Amino acid sequence: MRKKKTNRMIKADLHMHSTASDGGYPPSEIMQKCYHANLATVALTDYDTTNGIEEAKEKASTLELTIINGIELSTKINGKSVHMLG
């Protein structure tokens, strides 16, 4: 028997910063806020650091959130400052 398709939307936020860079909340508190916002998948993308990812991953695992390792790299192209999300 074939499983019936559902139109369930998965909510995600793949760009957020913590106090590991310029964000307002520690990584674990952000994960808690994501859980309460009914997000299923998140990525912590602090500027030029991955220092908050382990804390975020630990908290996300207790909340059954899927977390993607991320970073926002600061660089210059043709003399202009830009940010690349990775």
ChimeraX attribute file (.defattr): number of C-alpha atoms within 10 A of each C-alpha:
attribute: neighborCount
match mode: 1-to-1
recipient: residues
	/A:1	3
	/A:2	4
	/A:3	5
	/A:4	5
	/A:5	6
	/A:6	6
	/A:7	5
	/A:8	6
	/A:9	7
	/A:10	9
	/A:11	12
	/A:12	17
	/A:13	13
	/A:14	15
	/A:15	15
	/A:16	18
	/A:17	21
	/A:18	23
	/A:19	14
	/A:20	20
	/A:21	18
	/A:22	11
	/A:23	14
	/A:24	12
	/A:25	15
	/A:26	16
	/A:27	27
	/A:28	19
	/A:29	16
	/A:30	22
	/A:31	28
	/A:32	16
	/A:33	13
	/A:34	20
	/A:35	17
	/A:36	10
	/A:37	11
	/A:38	12
	/A:39	16
	/A:40	18
	/A:41	18
	/A:42	24
	/A:43	22
	/A:44	26
	/A:45	25
	/A:46	25
	/A:47	21
	/A:48	17
	/A:49	14
	/A:50	16
	/A:51	15
	/A:52	20
	/A:53	23
	/A:54	13
	/A:55	14
	/A:56	24
	/A:57	21
	/A:58	14
	/A:59	19
	/A:60	24
	/A:61	12
	/A:62	10
	/A:63	15
	/A:64	11
	/A:65	20
	/A:66	14
	/A:67	22
	/A:68	15
	/A:69	16
	/A:70	21
	/A:71	23
	/A:72	21
	/A:73	16
	/A:74	12
	/A:75	12
	/A:76	11
	/A:77	8
	/A:78	6
	/A:79	7
	/A:80	7
	/A:81	9
	/A:82	12
	/A:83	14
	/A:84	12
	/A:85	14
	/A:86	12
